[in-house]
Amino acid sequence: MSEAASTRVAMADSTALLPSLAPLLHEWLPRQRWFAGKGQPITAFSLVSATEVLPVDSPAVGAGTGAGLLHLLVRAHQPSAPAQWPADCYQLLLGVRATLPPRSAAAVIGRPADGPLAGRAVYEGLHDPRLAALLLERLRTPGSLGALRFDRGGAPIAAGAAPRVLDTEQSNTSLVYGDAYILKIFRRVFPGTNPDLELPLALAREGCGRVPAPVAWFEATAPEPLTLGVLQPFLRGAEDGWQLALRALARGHDFTVEAHALGRATAEVHTALAAALPTPALHRGQTEHLADAMVRRLEAAARAVPALLPYVPGLRTAFDAVASLGDRGRDWAAQRVHGDLHLGQTLRAADGFWSLIDFEGEPAKPLTERRRPQPPVRDVAGMLRSFDYAARSHRPWNAAWAARCRTAFCEGYAAASGMDPRGEPELLRAHETDKAVYEVLYEARHRPDWLPVPMAAIHRLAAVAD
């Protein structure tokens, strides 16, 4: 039996693979931006699946080079995880070579001391253009490969586009192929269909052009379906709304035309989602659950960030007002929404056309929660907070700029949907308060220098109760 064949047999068995990689992953995984369990030790790893996308020593990459691409789904067990929840599952694409080329040196993970890959260099495969190109080839030809299934829409996918990794992702990794496609690789994966595949497909069926339609995608098929990656058209030349807003502030320019257009785009997406997917009403029980969840998040955040404590009574009135209206029989429409809408999730083309991207929702939340129908004002509140963030990132703080943008966005939304989000002030205030509380907790943990930005909103929102 040849070395290549024996390696494939060992990989197919996979019993020795993870133990040999575990010492390397213990060091490497916590350093990745997309690893969610920072600050807690990893006590063990367990293998969910292992698939050779390109077998080690495959002739496709040159005889004797020792190159291969392994796809792993691995659970990282940590003591902080609740006992009733499964450990976080991560998607890894590992390059394997006998000799690592200089261009991949920065992506190295290590060399296993034993097991089927003993002595070989293991590295982040997405940073190897030859290996990253294999993913596009797999997506061009739908079918199954081990535990993986590759699917695509009806349009053919052009071949030969050179891949490059974007360095702006936090919770995921994105590859751009030429100027034609962008492939988002979900790193922390959950059972079920990811909203970043589900919602753009639904919007495409409704003919909504505000969201790039998925071209292809791939999933894990066992032991349960998991969305792993989505390929979409790359909007060449488009600029994200956050950078555009900061540029306008730096130059002293108004941003209300752009904010109004963003409001229209958001309303069009909401209208299409409401047509494509169920739109249940929030009755008394659901409204009480919504308000109670906001209160629990506020109390948990105040325990973690003592600066919030003086504001808790005033902030809680926002949630109590929603619960009170529900008790009196007030219903609200709910539907699928973006779930994490802000300026950085928008793109403007050279002709001024706005698109919304990244429908994954807040990655820290369970997938079932992210897929739950919610009031559309949740997205509106997220964008209103984003205008405030942009204005406060500029010196001096331009409160009037943010206020004009907030008004223009709501007016644009109303013009396209017929519903002004300011017409539901209690619900809008509750969602904006909930978002600001989330921001305080995030900034306190990750960017303490930014904490004054959401704290200014906390001060304003708590004062509304006075």
FENKACOR-V97182 format. One line per field, one symbol per residue. ss: DSSP state (@ for helix, = for strand, . for the rest). phi: phi as a letter, one per 30 degrees, with the letter a starting at -180 (. if undefined). psi: psi as a letter, one per 30 degrees, with the letter a starting at -180 (. if undefined). Layout:
ss: ???
phi: ???
psi: ???
This chain:
ss: ..@@@@@@@@@@@...@@@@@@@@@@@@@@@..........=============....@@@......===========.........==========....@@@@@@====.........====@@@.@@@@@@@@@@@@..===..=====..........===......======...======.==.==..@@@@@@@@@@@........=======.....========.....==@@@@@@@@@@@....@@@@@@@@@@@@@@@@@@@@@....==.@@@@@@@@@@@@@@@@@@@@@.@@@@@@@@@@@@@@@@@@@@@@....==.=.......@@@===.....===..........@@@@...=..@@@@@@@@@@@@@@@@......@@@@@@@@@@@@@@@@@@@...@@@.@@@@@@@@@@@@@@@@@@@@@@.@@@@@@@@@@@@@@@@...
phi: .ddddddddddddidcddeddeeddeddddddedddcdjbdcdacbcdabbddbdeidedcjeidicabccbcbccdbdddeddcddecbcbbcdbbdbddedcedcdclbddaidceiddcaddddcedddddddddddbelcbhdcbcbaddddcdcidddbcdccdccbbcccchccbbcccddccbdjddedcdddddddddidcdbedecaabbccbdadbdcabcbddddidcdddddddddddcicdbdddddddddddddddddddddbebdcdceddddddddddddddddddddbeddedceedddddddddddddddjdcbdbadbdjadaedcbbcdddjdcbcbhcdiddddeddddcdebdededddddddddddddddccddcddedddddddddddddddcibddddbdddddddddedddededddddcbedceedddddedddddedd
psi: kleeeeeeeeeeegefeeeffeeeeeeeeffkegkfhkfklkflkkkelkkjejkkgkffgkkgfgkljkkkjkkjkkffkkefkllkkkkkjkkklekklefgefgkeajkfaafgkflkkljffgjeeeefeeeeeffjlakjbgkkkllafklkklgkklkkkgfldfakkkkjbgelkjkjkejllklkkffeeeeeeeeffgjgfkkkkellllkfkflkkkelkklkkikfkkkeeeeeeeeeefgllgeeeeeeeeeeeeeeeeeeefflkilkjaeeeeeeeeeeeeeeeeeeeefjfffeffeeeeffeeeeeeeeeeggklkkllklefhklefglkklfgfkklkligfajfflleeefgkklkffeeeeeeeeeeeeeeffkklkieeeeeeeeeeeeeeeeeffgjjfffieeeeeeeeeeeeeeeeeeeeeeifffefefeeeeeeeefff.
